[in-house]
Amino acid sequence: MSEGESVPAHARTIALVGLMGVGKSTVGRRLANRLGLKFADGDAEIETAAGMSVSDIFTSLGEAEFRAGEARVMKRLLEGPRIVLATGGGAILNADTRAALKARAVTVWMRADLETVAQRVQRRDTRPLLRGHDPLERLKALAEARYPLYAQSDLTVDVGGGAHAQAVEAILKALKAHEAAEAEA
């Protein structure tokens, strides 16, 4: 397959995008299970490649180096076999990653109410972009910068504050409709 050629929807990786805390990893694991696909968590893959946690990468190497490593990991995962991929919330900031996602994945923006997301992310102190900030205010700033990029996704699924199982069902329904529409085109 050549560099600029697109992969048909039924053969593409399913890439979950959205802000931290929307449930990409948890929902992604369940979605992969339902589809009989392997699952990859972008942040976990970065940690494995770097040999350190995301927090440690941010602390010792900085956000720019984290983003460079993230872009390399995304490229590798997107060039591999079809999987369900939970991207990091900022993976779409890289233009090359966005292009690879467009060509090789069906992107699903998992959109949720910011207040709900803020409550979720406060449960753990593992989010370097939130340290020293009010979570809701920081999420609003991230949303302002990233929502226009997330909005370029193939599908948008509102995941709200419901159960992860509901999000999986909503994504499956949206994927089925997307594949049917592409088959008719």
C-alpha positions as CSV (number, residue, x, y, z in Angstrom):
1,M,0.0,0.0,0.0
2,S,1.4,3.3,-1.0
3,E,2.0,6.2,1.4
4,G,-1.1,8.3,0.4
5,E,-3.5,5.4,-0.3
6,S,-6.4,4.9,2.1
7,V,-7.4,1.6,3.7
8,P,-11.1,0.6,3.4
9,A,-13.0,1.2,6.6
10,H,-13.6,-2.5,7.4
11,A,-9.8,-3.1,7.4
12,R,-8.7,0.0,9.2
13,T,-7.6,0.4,12.8
14,I,-10.2,1.9,15.0
15,A,-8.6,4.9,16.8
16,L,-10.3,6.4,19.8
17,V,-9.5,10.1,20.2
18,G,-10.6,12.6,22.8
19,L,-9.6,14.4,26.0
20,M,-8.0,12.6,28.9
21,G,-10.5,11.0,31.1
22,V,-13.3,10.2,28.5
23,G,-12.6,6.5,28.8
24,K,-10.6,5.7,25.7
25,S,-8.5,3.0,27.3
26,T,-11.3,1.3,29.2
27,V,-13.8,1.5,26.4
28,G,-11.1,0.6,23.9
29,R,-10.3,-2.7,25.7
30,R,-14.0,-3.7,25.7
31,L,-14.5,-2.6,22.1
32,A,-11.5,-4.7,21.0
33,N,-12.8,-7.7,22.8
34,R,-16.2,-7.3,21.2
35,L,-14.6,-7.0,17.7
36,G,-12.1,-9.8,18.2
37,L,-9.2,-7.3,17.7
38,K,-6.0,-6.6,19.7
39,F,-6.0,-3.5,21.8
40,A,-3.2,-0.9,22.1
41,D,-3.1,2.0,24.6
42,G,-1.0,4.7,23.1
43,D,0.3,6.0,26.5
44,A,1.2,2.4,27.6
45,E,3.0,1.8,24.3
46,I,5.0,5.1,24.8
47,E,5.9,4.0,28.4
48,T,7.1,0.7,27.1
49,A,9.2,2.3,24.3
50,A,10.7,4.9,26.7
51,G,11.1,2.6,29.7
52,M,9.5,5.2,31.9
53,S,6.0,6.5,32.9
54,V,4.4,9.3,31.0
55,S,4.7,11.5,34.1
56,D,8.5,10.7,34.3
57,I,8.9,11.5,30.6
58,F,7.2,14.9,31.1
59,T,9.3,15.6,34.2
60,S,12.7,14.5,32.9
61,L,12.5,15.1,29.2
62,G,9.6,17.6,28.8
63,E,6.4,17.6,26.8
64,A,8.2,18.2,23.4
65,E,10.2,15.0,23.7
66,F,7.0,13.1,24.9
67,R,5.2,14.3,21.8
68,A,8.0,13.3,19.5
69,G,8.0,9.8,21.0
70,E,4.2,9.7,20.9
71,A,4.4,10.5,17.1
72,R,6.9,7.7,16.5
73,V,4.7,5.2,18.5
74,M,1.5,6.3,16.7
75,K,3.2,5.8,13.3
76,R,4.4,2.3,14.2
77,L,1.0,1.3,15.5
78,L,-0.9,2.7,12.6
79,E,1.4,0.9,10.1
80,G,0.8,-2.4,11.8
81,P,-2.2,-4.8,11.7
82,R,-5.8,-3.6,12.4
83,I,-6.3,-2.9,16.1
84,V,-8.4,-0.8,18.4
85,L,-6.1,2.0,19.5
86,A,-6.7,4.4,22.4
87,T,-4.7,7.5,21.5
88,G,-3.3,9.9,24.0
89,G,-5.4,13.0,24.2
90,G,-2.8,15.2,22.5
91,A,-1.7,12.7,19.8
92,I,-3.8,14.6,17.2
93,L,-1.7,17.7,17.8
94,N,1.0,16.2,15.4
95,A,0.2,16.8,11.7
96,D,1.9,13.6,10.7
97,T,-0.1,11.6,13.2
98,R,-3.3,13.2,12.0
99,A,-2.5,12.3,8.4
100,A,-1.7,8.7,9.4
101,L,-4.9,8.5,11.3
102,K,-6.9,9.8,8.3
103,A,-5.3,7.3,6.0
104,R,-5.1,4.2,8.1
105,A,-7.8,4.4,10.8
106,V,-11.4,5.1,11.4
107,T,-11.2,7.8,14.0
108,V,-13.9,8.0,16.8
109,W,-14.1,11.1,18.8
110,M,-15.3,10.1,22.3
111,R,-16.9,13.3,23.4
112,A,-18.0,13.9,27.0
113,D,-19.2,16.8,29.2
114,L,-16.2,18.6,30.6
115,E,-17.6,18.5,34.2
116,T,-17.9,14.7,34.0
117,V,-14.3,14.4,32.6
118,A,-13.0,16.7,35.3
119,Q,-14.5,14.5,38.0
120,R,-12.9,11.4,36.5
121,V,-9.4,12.9,36.1
122,Q,-9.3,14.1,39.7
123,R,-9.4,10.4,40.9
124,R,-5.7,9.9,40.1
125,D,-2.7,12.2,40.0
126,T,-1.1,10.7,36.9
127,R,-1.9,13.4,34.4
128,P,1.1,15.7,33.9
129,L,-0.9,18.4,32.0
130,L,-3.2,18.8,35.1
131,R,-0.6,19.1,37.8
132,G,-0.9,22.5,39.5
133,H,-4.0,23.4,37.6
134,D,-7.7,23.4,38.3
135,P,-8.8,20.3,36.3
136,L,-12.0,21.9,34.9
137,E,-10.2,25.1,33.8
138,R,-7.3,23.1,32.3
139,L,-9.7,20.8,30.5
140,K,-11.6,23.8,29.1
141,A,-8.3,25.2,27.7
142,L,-7.4,21.8,26.2
143,A,-10.9,21.5,24.7
144,E,-10.6,24.9,23.1
145,A,-7.3,23.9,21.4
146,R,-8.2,20.3,20.6
147,Y,-11.9,20.1,19.8
148,P,-11.4,21.5,16.3
149,L,-9.0,18.7,15.6
150,Y,-11.1,16.0,17.2
151,A,-14.1,17.3,15.1
152,Q,-12.2,16.1,12.0
153,S,-12.8,12.5,13.2
154,D,-14.7,10.1,11.0
155,L,-17.3,9.6,13.8
156,T,-18.3,11.5,16.9
157,V,-19.9,9.5,19.8
158,D,-21.1,11.2,22.9
159,V,-20.1,9.0,25.8
160,G,-21.3,11.2,28.7
161,G,-21.3,9.9,32.2
162,G,-22.9,6.6,31.4
163,A,-21.5,3.1,31.8
164,H,-18.5,2.1,29.6
165,A,-20.8,-0.7,28.1
166,Q,-23.1,2.0,26.8
167,A,-20.1,3.8,25.1
168,V,-19.0,0.5,23.5
169,E,-22.5,-0.1,22.1
170,A,-22.8,3.5,20.8
171,I,-19.4,3.1,19.1
172,L,-20.3,-0.2,17.6
173,K,-23.5,1.3,16.2
174,A,-21.7,4.2,14.7
175,L,-19.0,2.0,13.2
176,K,-21.6,-0.2,11.6
177,A,-23.4,2.8,10.1
178,H,-20.1,4.2,8.9
179,E,-19.0,1.0,7.2
180,A,-22.5,0.7,5.5
181,A,-22.3,4.2,4.2
182,E,-18.8,3.7,2.9
183,A,-19.9,0.4,1.2
184,E,-22.7,2.3,-0.6
185,A,-20.4,5.1,-1.8
